[in-house]
């Protein structure tokens, strides 16, 4: 136990040393360290009051000042989180994942709050929505970027924006546009990322897909069943129509990764589609179809682009990696207080969220370190090959 405590302390000291210089005043630096320590601690609800009590502060005023008025730039800490994750979890075939999550709120003062649909409650609710980026590899997964979604009602209301501290330059942006904004800065450096994964919100946005290829990364993104795709010989077809044309020998049973009850096995088929909108040489395009083993009528659909000749097993791996961001949301909300803030301002939201992401990244690295001493975090994909002989794992209409 003493060894584990020593390792935890050394790891935390190393992490905080990376960001300490972002806080110009020693008081802010000490306060930030206490705040992160509180986010990692056994606190029932990780707001300023309870974090202050846990860390030995008489009042929450210092934490409130840290999130509101202290001089430090959360985007710089965000960049430190990203580099920390890449250093410890980075692998050449890493996947960058985009998704949004909701934060249920009362009142109308919190930046970006509105009645809008959120998967957090599964209905239209009074909430804030934010788009996040997560990084996933065989070593582990962690959140590495965030952007608060600003509805049109907020973007067009100067008085409301001013009251919540929304920067003047911040205009209305769709969720895919926010994701492209994050993608641009994440891939600006030497990032260990080969693929991008996302759900239908992003997958059906052509500009989002093009942004991936323009930044030299492949993508596997979910699309609705009525998405139209260009085929090589039959013109444009709905993706669910293509599924009905897949020959029996085209289907392969592959695990999309480990679930709580073992491998997530589905039947998969990939069809090569036309590239008339993209003339890049060496790039392949596919429609990927996932079919339930127990109910063959239950299907999911993906559009994919990547190096020509990419096998179907790799496309499935990336499709399965998308669920890593859901695990990150759950872990960050349950363990590092991602959704337990009481700040209302736009800057305050980004400050708390960034520190919660930092705490979550620390736990992810600890888990990866522990796993490296035992069983791997993500076991090798289990594949039951089809008897159909094929060169690249896909069929052609």
C-alpha positions as CSV (number, residue, x, y, z in Angstrom):
1,X,0.0,0.0,0.0
2,X,2.8,2.4,0.8
3,X,4.3,1.7,-2.6
4,X,1.0,2.6,-4.3
5,X,0.7,5.8,-2.3
6,X,4.3,6.7,-3.3
7,X,3.6,6.1,-7.0
8,X,0.3,8.1,-6.8
9,X,2.1,11.0,-5.1
10,X,5.0,11.0,-7.6
11,X,2.7,10.8,-10.5
12,X,0.6,13.7,-9.2
13,X,3.6,15.8,-8.5
14,X,4.9,15.2,-12.1
15,X,1.5,16.1,-13.6
16,X,1.2,19.3,-11.6
17,X,4.7,20.4,-12.4
18,X,3.6,20.5,-16.0
19,X,0.9,23.1,-15.4
20,X,2.3,25.0,-12.3
21,X,3.8,27.6,-14.5
22,X,0.4,28.4,-16.0
23,X,-0.5,30.1,-12.7
24,X,1.5,33.3,-12.3
25,X,0.8,33.8,-8.6
26,X,1.9,31.4,-6.0
27,X,-1.6,31.7,-4.3
28,X,-3.3,30.6,-7.5
29,X,-0.8,27.8,-8.0
30,X,-1.5,26.4,-4.5
31,X,-5.2,26.8,-4.9
32,X,-5.2,25.0,-8.2
33,X,-3.3,22.1,-6.7
34,X,-5.8,21.8,-3.9
35,X,-8.7,22.0,-6.3
36,X,-7.4,19.2,-8.4
37,X,-6.6,17.1,-5.3
38,X,-10.2,17.6,-4.2
39,X,-11.5,16.5,-7.6
40,X,-9.5,13.3,-7.2
41,X,-10.7,12.8,-3.6
42,X,-13.7,11.0,-2.1
43,X,-15.9,14.1,-2.1
44,X,-19.7,13.5,-2.4
45,X,-20.4,16.5,-4.7
46,X,-17.4,18.3,-6.0
47,X,-18.5,21.9,-5.9
48,X,-16.4,24.7,-4.3
49,X,-18.0,24.3,-0.8
50,X,-17.3,20.6,-0.4
51,X,-13.9,20.7,-2.1
52,X,-12.9,23.5,0.3
53,X,-14.0,21.4,3.3
54,X,-12.1,18.4,2.0
55,X,-8.9,20.3,1.3
56,X,-8.9,22.3,4.6
57,X,-10.0,25.7,3.3
58,X,-12.2,27.6,5.8
59,X,-14.4,29.0,2.9
60,X,-14.8,28.3,-0.8
61,X,-13.8,31.8,-1.7
62,X,-10.3,30.9,-3.0
63,X,-11.8,28.2,-5.3
64,X,-14.4,30.6,-6.5
65,X,-11.7,33.2,-7.2
66,X,-9.7,30.5,-9.1
67,X,-12.6,29.7,-11.4
68,X,-13.8,33.3,-11.8
69,X,-11.2,36.1,-11.5
70,X,-7.7,34.6,-11.1
71,X,-5.3,35.3,-13.9
72,X,-4.6,32.0,-15.8
73,X,-5.5,30.7,-19.2
74,X,-7.4,27.4,-19.2
75,X,-6.6,26.8,-22.9
76,X,-2.9,26.5,-22.0
77,X,-3.7,23.9,-19.4
78,X,-5.9,22.1,-21.9
79,X,-2.9,21.9,-24.2
80,X,-0.9,20.5,-21.3
81,X,-3.6,17.8,-20.7
82,X,-3.4,16.8,-24.4
83,X,0.3,16.5,-24.4
84,X,0.3,14.5,-21.1
85,X,-2.2,12.1,-22.6
86,X,-0.3,11.7,-25.8
87,X,2.9,11.0,-23.9
88,X,1.5,8.3,-21.7
89,X,-1.3,6.8,-23.9
90,X,-0.2,7.7,-27.4
91,X,0.1,5.0,-30.1
92,X,0.5,5.5,-33.9
93,X,-3.0,4.0,-34.6
94,X,-4.7,6.2,-32.0
95,X,-8.3,7.3,-32.5
96,X,-9.6,10.9,-32.0
97,X,-13.3,10.8,-31.0
98,X,-15.9,13.5,-30.9
99,X,-19.2,13.6,-29.1
100,X,-21.3,15.9,-27.0
101,X,-22.7,15.6,-23.5
102,X,-25.3,17.6,-21.5
103,X,-25.1,19.3,-18.1
104,X,-28.6,19.7,-16.5
105,X,-29.1,23.2,-15.1
106,X,-31.7,25.3,-13.4
107,X,-32.4,28.9,-14.3
108,X,-31.3,30.9,-17.4
109,X,-28.0,32.6,-16.3
110,X,-25.5,29.8,-17.0
111,X,-23.6,30.4,-20.3
112,X,-25.3,28.6,-23.2
113,X,-28.1,27.1,-21.1
114,X,-31.4,26.5,-23.0
115,X,-34.1,24.0,-23.4
116,X,-32.5,21.5,-25.8
117,X,-32.2,17.7,-26.3
118,X,-29.5,16.0,-24.3
119,X,-28.6,12.3,-24.2
120,X,-27.8,12.8,-20.5
121,X,-31.5,12.8,-19.6
122,X,-32.8,11.4,-22.9
123,X,-35.2,14.3,-23.5
124,X,-35.4,18.0,-24.1
125,X,-34.2,19.6,-20.9
126,X,-32.9,22.9,-19.5
127,X,-29.2,22.3,-19.9
128,X,-25.8,23.2,-21.3
129,X,-24.3,21.2,-24.1
130,X,-20.6,20.8,-24.8
131,X,-18.7,19.0,-27.5
132,X,-15.7,17.0,-26.3
133,X,-12.7,15.3,-27.9
134,X,-11.3,12.1,-26.5
135,X,-8.2,10.1,-27.4
136,X,-8.3,6.3,-27.4
137,X,-5.5,3.8,-28.0
138,X,-4.8,0.2,-26.8
139,X,-3.2,1.8,-23.7
140,X,-6.2,3.8,-22.5
141,X,-8.6,6.7,-23.2
142,X,-9.0,10.2,-21.9
143,X,-10.7,13.5,-22.7
144,X,-8.3,16.0,-24.3
145,X,-10.4,19.0,-25.5
146,X,-13.8,20.7,-25.0
147,X,-16.0,23.5,-26.4
148,X,-19.2,24.8,-24.9
149,X,-22.0,24.9,-27.4
150,X,-23.6,28.3,-27.7
151,X,-27.2,28.2,-29.1
152,X,-28.4,30.8,-31.6
153,X,-30.5,32.4,-28.9
154,X,-27.4,33.1,-27.0
155,X,-25.2,34.0,-29.9
156,X,-27.6,36.8,-31.0
157,X,-28.1,38.3,-27.5
158,X,-25.4,40.8,-26.6
159,X,-26.7,41.5,-23.1
160,X,-26.9,37.8,-22.2
161,X,-23.5,37.2,-23.7
162,X,-21.9,40.0,-21.7
163,X,-23.5,38.9,-18.4
164,X,-22.0,35.4,-18.8
165,X,-18.6,36.6,-20.0
166,X,-18.9,35.1,-23.5
167,X,-16.0,36.5,-25.6
168,X,-17.1,39.0,-28.3
169,X,-15.4,36.9,-31.0
170,X,-17.4,33.8,-30.1
171,X,-20.0,33.4,-32.8
172,X,-22.6,30.7,-33.3
173,X,-21.1,27.4,-34.4
174,X,-22.7,24.0,-35.0
175,X,-21.5,21.0,-33.1
176,X,-19.6,19.7,-36.2
177,X,-18.0,23.1,-36.6
178,X,-16.9,23.0,-33.0
179,X,-15.4,19.5,-33.6
180,X,-13.5,20.8,-36.6
181,X,-12.2,23.6,-34.6
182,X,-10.8,21.2,-32.0
183,X,-9.5,18.8,-34.6
184,X,-7.6,21.6,-36.2
185,X,-5.6,22.5,-33.1
186,X,-5.2,18.9,-32.0
187,X,-3.7,17.8,-35.3
188,X,-1.6,20.9,-35.7
189,X,1.3,19.2,-33.9
190,X,2.7,15.7,-34.2
191,X,-0.3,13.9,-32.8
192,X,-0.3,10.1,-32.6
193,X,-3.7,9.9,-34.4
194,X,-4.5,7.8,-37.4
195,X,-8.3,7.9,-37.3
196,X,-11.3,10.0,-36.3
197,X,-14.6,8.5,-35.0
198,X,-17.9,10.2,-34.3
199,X,-21.7,9.5,-34.2
200,X,-24.4,10.6,-36.7
201,X,-24.4,14.3,-35.6
202,X,-20.9,14.6,-37.1
203,X,-20.9,11.7,-39.6
204,X,-23.6,13.2,-41.8
205,X,-21.8,16.5,-42.1
206,X,-19.8,16.4,-45.3
207,X,-17.6,19.3,-44.2
208,X,-16.6,17.4,-41.1
209,X,-15.7,14.4,-43.2
210,X,-13.7,16.5,-45.6
211,X,-11.9,18.2,-42.7
212,X,-10.6,14.8,-41.6
213,X,-9.1,14.0,-45.0
214,X,-7.7,17.5,-45.4
215,X,-5.8,16.9,-42.2
216,X,-4.5,13.5,-43.4
217,X,-6.5,11.3,-41.0
218,X,-9.0,8.6,-41.8
219,X,-12.5,8.5,-40.4
220,X,-15.2,6.0,-39.4
221,X,-18.3,7.9,-38.7
222,X,-21.9,6.8,-38.1
223,X,-24.6,7.9,-40.5
224,X,-28.4,7.5,-40.5
225,X,-30.0,4.7,-42.6
226,X,-31.2,7.2,-45.2
227,X,-27.8,8.6,-46.0
228,X,-27.1,8.5,-49.7
229,X,-23.7,7.4,-50.9
230,X,-22.3,7.2,-54.5
231,X,-21.5,3.7,-55.6
232,X,-19.0,2.7,-58.3
233,X,-21.5,1.4,-60.8
234,X,-25.1,2.0,-59.7
235,X,-25.1,5.7,-59.0
236,X,-26.3,7.1,-55.6
237,X,-28.0,4.7,-53.2
238,X,-29.3,4.8,-49.7
239,X,-26.8,3.1,-47.4
240,X,-29.5,0.7,-46.0
241,X,-30.3,-0.3,-49.6
242,X,-26.7,-1.3,-50.0
243,X,-27.0,-3.5,-46.9
244,X,-29.8,-5.5,-48.6
245,X,-27.5,-6.2,-51.5
246,X,-24.6,-7.6,-49.6
247,X,-24.0,-11.2,-50.5
248,X,-24.1,-13.8,-47.7
249,X,-20.3,-14.3,-48.0
250,X,-19.6,-10.6,-47.5
251,X,-20.5,-10.8,-43.8
252,X,-17.8,-11.3,-41.2
253,X,-18.3,-11.8,-37.5
254,X,-15.9,-9.4,-35.7
255,X,-15.7,-8.0,-32.1
256,X,-15.9,-4.2,-31.9
257,X,-14.0,-4.4,-28.6
258,X,-14.5,-5.6,-25.1
259,X,-17.8,-4.9,-23.4
260,X,-18.9,-5.5,-19.8
261,X,-20.1,-9.0,-20.8
262,X,-17.2,-9.9,-23.1
263,X,-16.4,-9.2,-26.8
264,X,-19.0,-7.0,-28.6
265,X,-19.7,-9.4,-31.5
266,X,-21.6,-8.3,-34.6
267,X,-21.7,-9.3,-38.2
268,X,-20.0,-6.7,-40.4
269,X,-19.8,-6.0,-44.2
270,X,-17.9,-3.2,-46.0
271,X,-18.7,-2.0,-49.5
272,X,-16.4,0.1,-51.6
273,X,-18.1,3.3,-52.7
274,X,-17.3,6.0,-55.3
275,X,-14.7,8.7,-54.7
276,X,-16.0,11.3,-57.1
277,X,-15.9,14.0,-54.4
278,X,-12.3,13.2,-53.4
279,X,-9.4,12.8,-55.8
280,X,-6.8,12.0,-53.3
281,X,-4.6,9.1,-54.5
282,X,-4.2,6.1,-52.1
283,X,-7.4,6.9,-50.2
284,X,-10.2,4.3,-50.0
285,X,-13.9,4.9,-49.3
286,X,-16.3,2.5,-47.8
287,X,-19.8,2.1,-46.4
288,X,-19.5,-0.1,-43.3
289,X,-22.6,-2.0,-42.1
290,X,-23.1,-3.5,-38.6
291,X,-25.7,-6.2,-38.2
292,X,-27.0,-7.7,-34.9
293,X,-26.3,-11.4,-34.5
294,X,-29.6,-12.0,-32.6
295,X,-31.8,-9.7,-34.7
296,X,-30.5,-9.3,-38.4
297,X,-32.9,-6.5,-39.0
298,X,-31.1,-4.3,-36.5
299,X,-28.3,-2.5,-38.3
300,X,-26.0,0.5,-38.0
301,X,-24.2,2.3,-40.8
302,X,-20.9,4.1,-41.1
303,X,-19.0,6.0,-43.8
304,X,-15.3,5.4,-43.8
305,X,-12.2,6.8,-45.5
306,X,-8.6,5.8,-45.0
307,X,-5.6,4.3,-46.7
308,X,-6.6,2.2,-49.7
309,X,-6.7,-1.5,-48.8
310,X,-7.5,-0.9,-45.2
311,X,-8.9,-4.3,-43.9
312,X,-12.4,-4.5,-42.5
313,X,-11.0,-5.5,-39.1
314,X,-9.3,-2.1,-38.8
315,X,-12.5,-0.2,-39.8
316,X,-14.4,-2.2,-37.1
317,X,-11.8,-1.4,-34.5
318,X,-12.2,2.3,-35.1
319,X,-16.0,2.1,-35.1
320,X,-15.8,0.3,-31.8
321,X,-13.4,2.8,-30.3
322,X,-16.1,5.5,-30.5
323,X,-17.7,4.1,-27.3
324,X,-14.5,5.1,-25.4
325,X,-15.7,8.7,-25.1
326,X,-18.9,7.5,-23.4
327,X,-16.8,5.7,-20.9
328,X,-14.8,8.9,-20.4
329,X,-17.9,10.9,-19.8
330,X,-19.1,8.4,-17.2
331,X,-15.7,8.3,-15.4
332,X,-15.2,12.0,-15.4
333,X,-18.7,12.8,-14.1
334,X,-18.6,10.0,-11.5
335,X,-15.0,10.4,-10.3
336,X,-13.6,13.9,-11.1
337,X,-16.7,16.1,-10.9
338,X,-17.0,17.1,-14.6
339,X,-20.7,18.0,-14.2
340,X,-20.7,19.0,-10.5
341,X,-19.7,22.7,-10.9
342,X,-21.7,25.7,-9.7
343,X,-20.1,28.3,-12.0
344,X,-22.3,30.2,-14.4
345,X,-19.9,32.1,-16.6
346,X,-18.3,31.1,-19.9
347,X,-14.7,31.4,-18.6
348,X,-15.7,29.6,-15.3
349,X,-17.1,26.7,-17.2
350,X,-14.0,26.2,-19.2
351,X,-11.8,26.5,-16.1
352,X,-13.6,23.9,-14.1
353,X,-14.0,21.6,-17.0
354,X,-10.3,21.8,-17.9
355,X,-9.2,20.9,-14.4
356,X,-11.7,18.0,-14.2
357,X,-10.3,16.7,-17.5
358,X,-6.8,17.0,-16.1
359,X,-7.8,14.9,-13.0
360,X,-9.5,12.4,-15.3
361,X,-6.4,12.1,-17.5
362,X,-4.3,11.5,-14.4
363,X,-6.6,8.5,-13.4
364,X,-6.5,7.2,-17.0
365,X,-2.7,7.2,-16.9
366,X,-2.6,5.5,-13.5
367,X,-4.9,2.8,-14.9
368,X,-2.7,2.4,-18.0
369,X,0.4,2.1,-15.8
370,X,-1.3,-0.6,-13.7
371,X,-2.5,-2.5,-16.8
372,X,1.0,-2.5,-18.3
373,X,2.1,-4.6,-15.3
374,X,-0.7,-7.1,-16.0
375,X,-3.3,-7.8,-18.6
376,X,-3.6,-5.4,-21.6
377,X,-6.4,-2.8,-21.3
378,X,-7.9,-3.7,-24.7
379,X,-7.4,-7.4,-25.7
380,X,-6.8,-8.2,-29.3
381,X,-9.9,-8.1,-31.5
382,X,-11.6,-11.5,-31.8
383,X,-12.4,-12.3,-35.4
384,X,-14.4,-15.2,-36.9
385,X,-13.5,-15.1,-40.6
386,X,-15.9,-15.5,-43.5
387,X,-15.3,-18.3,-46.0
388,X,-15.4,-15.6,-48.7
389,X,-12.0,-15.0,-50.2
390,X,-11.4,-11.2,-50.5
391,X,-8.4,-9.0,-50.9
392,X,-9.3,-6.0,-48.7
393,X,-12.3,-7.2,-46.7
394,X,-14.9,-5.4,-48.8
395,X,-17.4,-6.2,-51.5
396,X,-18.3,-4.1,-54.5
397,X,-21.7,-3.3,-56.0
